[in-house]
Each structure stands twice: as structure tokens, then as C-alpha cells.
Amino acid sequence: MRPVTIAFALAAGILLGGAGYWLGARQHASAPVAKQLYHCPMHPTYVSDKPGECPICHMTLVPIGADGVTTREPAPVAGRASVALTPERRQILGLRTEAVAEKRLYRTLRTVGRVAVDERRLHHVHVKYDGYVEQLFVDFTGKYVRAGEPLLGIYSPDLVATQQEYLLAFRARRELLRGGADLAQGSQGLLEAARQRLLFWDIRPEDITRLETTGEVMRALRVYAEHGGYVVQKMAYHGMRVTPADTLYDIADLSHLWVLADVYESDLPLVRLGMRGELSVPYLPGQSWSGAVTYIAPTVEEQTRTVKVRLEVENEGDVLKPDMFADVVLKADLGQGLALPEGAVIDTGERKLVFVDAPDGHLEPREVQLGAKVGSEFQVLAGLAKGERVATSANFLLDSESSLKAAIGALAGQSPAPGHRH
């Protein structure tokens, strides 16, 4: 080929290429801009070219981004972004939501307790004079005695002498009454002094009346039980010498008992006087006892870090025995409040997050403040309102995608360093 022909062909190619580039640029400049489309979050198949409401569910239409994912303002939680899922993706992930409800909240505290004798119903039997045990009617520990039943008989020289003094004063007064009222009035003081001495030594009026009737001094006067119950300790033996400092019997009324429960110091703010508790023992299924909290110990036990809480229960039939171990359930009334399912909470260690199902279909991360755990729910102190729906499943997948979107958004928003060029 001649050189002139080659040069002509090259020039023609350059002209055509320039014309093509000019035409392409003009065509690109005159191309229409893509119009913003809108769709329904719950029915993504419905698409409109203008904002409005979905004709199916009447939800507000939201704009569709270039990648087909709805756009939204950034989430208010640092490091997290809102997540948009179509109904198909929700079904694949098994996403479930539940509404935040307002209800009466009760916190259940489960602990163990020990059955104990009511100290106000524990009676110590002793005498107020020196003597010797000559008769023993209650002769073993654990025996049940009734009020007024004789326990033992004690010989005391002081009692014998006082009985003789009383008899002399009683007979003298009777003789002086025959001589005149003035003479009898002087002996009345001696008789009353002897009578008061016997009463101060807990000698029953019935025994004094018998002394007046029979005129015989009793060698061994009996000591009677002032209260009924079980003998939990017996220190009296036949023939022993007793003094006012000696305890002869301990008698406990077991019809009303104490239950000393251990409550951890972290749960102590939930316990208050008057709250009800339930008591049960594992070897008596189906039986339970109810009682009120009547005392909270002012100190914490150093080894167990627990506080003793006392409940009082009625022991009908004497089924419960002192020193038994029992299961104790206390119910703390927290009042009316919002309850959040336990499965909806993501605990990051520094904060607690939930994903709220917004009306436009987005799942928004939100920080919440939680109170006590109530069964399988948490008490909501702040961050949520009644009726808002929260995700209760697939939370960790949502959290991962939310964190990833927030990280990508942060990288995309970073400006190049000064002086850096591409």
C-alpha cells in the first residue's frame, strides 16, 4: 500500500473516533436521570413512582435505593446501623417479634431456709427456792405436756416452814374471830404475809386452799407447766438438788414456727417486712405453708454473704419439725411496669441493646435500661414505650449486620487525608 493511502486511513480513523466520542458524550448528557421509586416495606412487590400509602396495608411508602435496600437516617446507637429485611429474608432467618407490654411485675426469689422454734413460745421451767427433786412426772425429752400438767415434785425446807407458818396464822385467825372482830383484825396481817410468800414462790392458789382445808403440810410441792408444748430439753433428774439458777425443763410450743431463710445481699432491696412467702419440703410433695416476713437481720453473714430473713408459719398437725431444711419462695411486688422478653436483649458488657421493629420495616438498634429480671422477662426502666415491637430471635445475626453496616458507613464517610491524590 502506498504511503499516501496509509496516511489518509489514519486521519479518517482519528476523525471517526473523535466524532464517536462527541456523540457518546452528548448522548450521555441528554440521557434522562433515573427517577426515584418507592415501595411498601411489608409488600415490596408494590412499587410506585411517587410517595404515598400502600393500597394493601396503608403503610407509608419508603424510597428504594440503587441497591434495592431502603434508606434511612443513621441509628442513634454508636457503632450500630438500622437493618432492613424483606419479608422473605425475615422468614429465612426465622425472625420473630413481640410487643413490649405493661403488666404487674413480680420478682421471684428462691432460697433455702431452716425451721426454728419461735423464741417467744419457748418456756424455761425453774423454781424460786432451794430444794430436792422427789417426784418426776415428765421423765423424758420430747414428751408433750399440757398447760397445768404437773412436771415434778420438790421438797424444800423453806416451803415446809412457810406452810407451817401459814397454818398457824390461819388457825389463830379462826380462833380470834370467835373472840371478836378487833382481835381477828390483828392476825389478818400475819396470814396475808404468809400467803403472799407462798404466791411469790409460785405456789398455786388451789394448793393454798387445799392446805387450809386439810390442815396438812405437803412435804413435796408440785411444779406445774404454765404453757403447753413439747419438752425439747430436760435437765431435771430424780434426787437432784435444785436452786433458782437451775433450768429444769425447756418447753416449746411448736404450733407456730419460724423459718430462717438466707437471702443474698444483692436481692435484699426486694425484700420488705410483710411480704408473703411460700414454704415447701421436698419429701412432702403437694404440701406448702405460707407466712409473712416479720424480721430482716441487720447484718450480713461474712462467709455466705447472705442475710437472715424470718418468716412465721402455722404448723398445723405438727408436720414441720425444728431444724428441718425447706425451700422458700418469696415474691416481690415491683408494681406496674413495662416487661421485655429476655431473648430480645443483647448484652455487650457495656450496654444493653434491642432491635425495635419500626413501622417502615426497619429494625432499629436501641439502647435500653433494664431493671430486675422477672421470670423470663426484664423490667424496662427506660428506652422503650408500650406497644413497640422488638426482635426476640436472630438477634445476633441482626447485631452482626448492624455492626457491619455501621463500619462500612463510617469508612465511606471518611475524607481523604490532606495532600493525598489519586
SENU-707945 format. One record per residue (C-alpha): residue in three letters; x, y, z. Coordinates in steps of 0.02 Angstrom, whole numbers, padded with zeros to 5 digits, always signed. Example, Ala and Ser with C-alpha at 12.3 -4.5 7.8 and 13.67 -1.06 7.14 Angstrom:
Ala+00615-00225+00390 Ser+00684-00053+00357 
***
This chain:
Met+00000+00000+00000 Arg+00060+00172-00043 Pro+00115+00290+00096 Val-00018+00417+00044 Thr-00158+00290+00066 Ile-00097+00239+00240 Ala-00092+00418+00300 Phe-00267+00450+00234 Ala-00337+00298+00327 Leu-00259+00351+00492 Ala-00331+00525+00477 Ala-00504+00456+00440 Gly-00496+00340+00593 Ile-00450+00484+00707 Leu-00594+00590+00642 Leu-00718+00450+00662 Gly-00658+00409+00837 Gly-00674+00591+00890 Ala-00847+00602+00818 Gly-00900+00444+00908 Tyr-00834+00510+01073 Trp-00926+00677+01045 Leu-01087+00588+01001 Gly-01072+00472+01152 Ala-01041+00616+01271 Arg-01188+00713+01201 Gln-01299+00562+01214 His-01244+00535+01394 Ala-01278+00717+01437 Ser-01451+00710+01363 Ala-01496+00541+01445 Pro-01641+00557+01569 Val-01600+00545+01757 Ala-01665+00388+01846 Lys-01825+00428+01938 Gln-01841+00391+02124 Leu-01956+00244+02158 Tyr-02049+00198+02316 His-02111+00033+02385 Cys-02203-00038+02535 Pro-02091-00116+02672 Met-02218-00253+02704 His-02263-00282+02521 Pro-02103-00248+02421 Thr-02183-00305+02259 Tyr-02287-00146+02257 Val-02182-00006+02180 Ser-02235+00174+02145 Asp-02150+00323+02066 Lys-02214+00444+02197 Pro-02231+00441+02387 Gly-02395+00392+02466 Glu-02477+00244+02553 Cys-02480+00060+02510 Pro-02653+00014+02444 Ile-02639-00157+02529 Cys-02590-00114+02709 His-02593+00077+02704 Met-02413+00090+02765 Thr-02309+00239+02712 Leu-02205+00204+02557 Val-02017+00220+02577 Pro-01885+00261+02443 Ile-01789+00124+02358 Gly-01600+00144+02345 Ala-01493+00096+02198 Asp-01456-00073+02277 Gly-01639-00109+02315 Val-01618-00080+02503 Thr-01721+00053+02589 Thr-01629+00205+02654 Arg-01646+00281+02825 Glu-01566+00402+02944 Pro-01419+00331+03043 Ala-01463+00239+03204 Pro-01444+00336+03366 Val-01334+00197+03440 Ala-01149+00221+03408 Gly-01072+00077+03311 Arg-01239+00011+03250 Ala-01347+00045+03097 Ser-01527+00009+03054 Val-01561-00153+02961 Ala-01693-00176+02826 Leu-01757-00351+02792 Thr-01885-00404+02664 Pro-02021-00524+02721 Glu-01932-00663+02628 Arg-01770-00633+02723 Arg-01865-00622+02886 Gln-01940-00790+02854 Ile-01772-00867+02809 Leu-01692-00800+02967 Gly-01840-00854+03074 Leu-01861-00678+03140 Arg-01995-00658+03272 Thr-02052-00501+03360 Glu-02151-00468+03518 Ala-02234-00312+03586 Val-02174-00227+03744 Ala-02317-00250+03869 Glu-02365-00161+04028 Lys-02410-00278+04170 Arg-02397-00311+04355 Leu-02219-00367+04386 Tyr-02168-00491+04519 Arg-01989-00545+04555 Thr-01972-00722+04623 Leu-01833-00757+04746 Arg-01794-00940+04778 Thr-01687-00988+04926 Val-01672-01114+05068 Gly-01723-01094+05248 Arg-01710-01183+05414 Val-01860-01215+05526 Ala-01835-01150+05702 Val-01932-01136+05864 Asp-02024-00973+05894 Glu-01919-00900+06035 Arg-02073-00812+06104 Arg-02154-00983+06130 Leu-02005-01063+06216 His-02029-01076+06405 His-01896-01113+06536 Val-01956-01202+06693 His-01865-01163+06855 Val-01906-01136+07038 Lys-01876-00988+07153 Tyr-01817-01085+07305 Asp-01690-01218+07352 Gly-01746-01397+07362 Tyr-01732-01577+07305 Val-01824-01670+07167 Glu-01927-01809+07246 Gln-02056-01841+07109 Leu-02031-01837+06921 Phe-02189-01843+06815 Val-02112-01788+06648 Asp-01962-01902+06632 Phe-01902-01893+06451 Thr-01862-01767+06316 Gly-01991-01746+06179 Lys-02142-01780+06287 Tyr-02294-01671+06254 Val-02365-01583+06407 Arg-02523-01480+06426 Ala-02540-01318+06520 Gly-02574-01356+06703 Glu-02500-01531+06697 Pro-02380-01574+06843 Leu-02196-01587+06796 Leu-02109-01635+06958 Gly-02122-01627+07148 Ile-01991-01536+07253 Tyr-01955-01547+07438 Ser-01898-01382+07509 Pro-01869-01346+07695 Asp-01915-01164+07662 Leu-02081-01215+07586 Val-02120-01332+07730 Ala-02084-01195+07857 Thr-02188-01068+07763 Gln-02335-01189+07753 Gln-02324-01215+07940 Glu-02322-01027+07970 Tyr-02473-01006+07859 Leu-02569-01142+07951 Leu-02529-01064+08120 Ala-02586-00892+08061 Phe-02743-00967+07982 Arg-02791-01062+08142 Ala-02752-00912+08252 Arg-02863-00800+08148 Arg-03003-00927+08157 Glu-02992-00934+08347 Leu-02982-00746+08364 Leu-03137-00724+08257 Arg-03233-00810+08396 Gly-03169-00682+08522 Gly-03212-00529+08418 Ala-03176-00438+08255 Asp-03047-00321+08333 Leu-02936-00464+08388 Ala-02953-00553+08221 Gln-02901-00397+08125 Gly-02726-00402+08200 Ser-02696-00582+08147 Gln-02755-00547+07969 Gly-02591-00460+07927 Leu-02488-00612+07978 Leu-02599-00725+07873 Glu-02585-00616+07718 Ala-02396-00604+07734 Ala-02378-00794+07739 Arg-02499-00811+07592 Gln-02404-00685+07485 Arg-02241-00777+07519 Leu-02315-00938+07452 Leu-02386-00849+07299 Phe-02218-00766+07262 Trp-02142-00941+07261 Asp-02268-00989+07125 Ile-02373-01097+07240 Arg-02545-01109+07160 Pro-02698-01038+07249 Glu-02776-01212+07235 Asp-02635-01286+07340 Ile-02657-01149+07471 Thr-02843-01186+07479 Arg-02805-01372+07500 Leu-02684-01327+07641 Glu-02823-01231+07729 Thr-02948-01372+07703 Thr-02842-01521+07755 Gly-02730-01433+07880 Glu-02586-01544+07824 Val-02416-01482+07764 Met-02361-01558+07599 Arg-02182-01622+07601 Ala-02157-01608+07410 Leu-02250-01471+07320 Arg-02281-01496+07136 Val-02220-01384+06995 Tyr-02344-01367+06851 Ala-02323-01321+06667 Glu-02382-01144+06636 His-02387-01172+06446 Gly-02418-01324+06338 Gly-02292-01394+06215 Tyr-02152-01518+06187 Val-02008-01543+06308 Val-01859-01501+06199 Gln-01734-01507+06344 Lys-01743-01596+06511 Met-01616-01559+06646 Ala-01713-01621+06798 Tyr-01673-01791+06874 His-01742-01882+07024 Gly-01649-01838+07182 Met-01552-01691+07114 Arg-01532-01531+07213 Val-01606-01378+07128 Thr-01581-01191+07152 Pro-01665-01039+07074 Ala-01521-01032+06949 Asp-01559-01205+06877 Thr-01668-01233+06722 Leu-01768-01392+06742 Tyr-01860-01403+06575 Asp-01871-01311+06409 Ile-02046-01324+06338 Ala-02080-01264+06160 Asp-02247-01233+06079 Leu-02223-01299+05901 Ser-02393-01249+05834 His-02314-01086+05771 Leu-02138-01089+05699 Trp-02005-00979+05624 Val-01918-01008+05457 Leu-01747-00927+05441 Ala-01711-00902+05255 Asp-01546-00847+05178 Val-01563-00703+05054 Tyr-01413-00641+04954 Glu-01366-00461+04985 Ser-01396-00420+04802 Asp-01580-00471+04821 Leu-01603-00382+04987 Pro-01680-00222+04912 Leu-01827-00328+04852 Val-01866-00397+05025 Arg-01978-00299+05142 Leu-02074-00330+05301 Gly-02247-00402+05274 Met-02216-00483+05105 Arg-02281-00661+05087 Gly-02175-00815+05063 Glu-02211-00996+05019 Leu-02126-01142+05107 Ser-02113-01322+05049 Val-02010-01476+05088 Pro-01957-01599+04951 Tyr-02013-01756+05043 Leu-02191-01691+05067 Pro-02249-01657+04888 Gly-02408-01560+04869 Gln-02398-01478+05039 Ser-02349-01298+05065 Trp-02354-01168+05202 Ser-02375-00981+05187 Gly-02306-00848+05302 Ala-02259-00665+05312 Val-02086-00591+05330 Thr-02078-00520+05507 Tyr-01893-00485+05528 Ile-01740-00444+05422 Ala-01571-00462+05505 Pro-01470-00300+05517 Thr-01305-00386+05475 Val-01234-00490+05332 Glu-01153-00658+05367 Glu-00971-00644+05317 Gln-00947-00820+05250 Thr-01105-00839+05144 Arg-01139-00655+05104 Thr-01321-00683+05147 Val-01446-00600+05264 Lys-01563-00697+05378 Val-01746-00663+05341 Arg-01877-00731+05461 Leu-02047-00796+05409 Glu-02183-00854+05529 Val-02292-01003+05484 Glu-02431-01100+05568 Asn-02382-01282+05597 Glu-02549-01370+05594 Gly-02532-01553+05638 Asp-02351-01527+05692 Val-02290-01582+05521 Leu-02142-01464+05520 Lys-02002-01501+05642 Pro-01868-01383+05708 Asp-01702-01387+05611 Met-01786-01451+05452 Phe-01723-01379+05288 Ala-01854-01310+05171 Asp-01869-01223+05002 Val-01928-01043+05018 Val-02004-00938+04879 Leu-02026-00751+04904 Lys-02125-00644+04782 Ala-02076-00462+04772 Asp-02209-00346+04700 Leu-02124-00221+04584 Gly-02286-00134+04536 Gln-02346-00090+04362 Gly-02211-00078+04229 Leu-02152-00124+04056 Ala-02089-00301+04025 Leu-01965-00351+03891 Pro-01933-00533+03838 Glu-01763-00597+03891 Gly-01724-00658+03715 Ala-01737-00481+03646 Val-01588-00414+03745 Ile-01411-00409+03678 Asp-01288-00380+03820 Thr-01125-00308+03753 Gly-01049-00293+03925 Glu-01054-00103+03925 Arg-01234-00079+03870 Lys-01392-00174+03830 Leu-01468-00163+03657 Val-01629-00217+03574 Phe-01689-00209+03394 Val-01854-00117+03376 Asp-01965-00163+03229 Ala-02007+00010+03159 Pro-02169+00040+03061 Asp-02072+00066+02899 Gly-01998-00109+02909 His-01826-00063+02976 Leu-01752-00143+03130 Glu-01677-00006+03236 Pro-01544-00040+03368 Arg-01586+00047+03530 Glu-01501+00057+03699 Val-01614+00018+03847 Gln-01603+00025+04035 Leu-01664-00132+04121 Gly-01716-00167+04299 Ala-01744-00332+04388 Lys-01765-00496+04295 Val-01944-00557+04312 Gly-01955-00739+04261 Ser-01910-00744+04076 Glu-01929-00555+04058 Phe-01839-00397+04109 Gln-01912-00243+04188 Val-01891-00094+04070 Leu-01838+00068+04155 Ala-01802+00175+04000 Gly-01779+00162+03811 Leu-01944+00083+03757 Ala-02127+00127+03752 Lys-02280+00020+03774 Gly-02332-00071+03614 Glu-02164-00059+03524 Arg-02113-00224+03446 Val-01940-00295+03475 Ala-01849-00439+03390 Thr-01843-00594+03501 Ser-01746-00710+03384 Ala-01599-00698+03263 Asn-01534-00554+03368 Phe-01352-00595+03347 Leu-01369-00601+03158 Leu-01455-00432+03163 Asp-01319-00364+03276 Ser-01182-00427+03159 Glu-01262-00350+03006 Ser-01297-00189+03100 Ser-01115-00176+03156 Leu-01052-00214+02981 Lys-01162-00082+02900 Ala-01109+00046+03029 Ala-00924+00006+02996 Ile-00946+00020+02807 Gly-01041+00183+02827 Ala-00902+00252+02936 Leu-00769+00206+02808 Ala-00870+00279+02665 Gly-00890+00443+02759 Gln-00704+00466+02792 Ser-00624+00606+02686 Pro-00450+00582+02606 Ala-00303+00642+02704 Pro-00237+00817+02657 Gly-00118+00810+02507 His-00173+00637+02455 Arg-00224+00619+02273 His-00275+00476+02159 
***
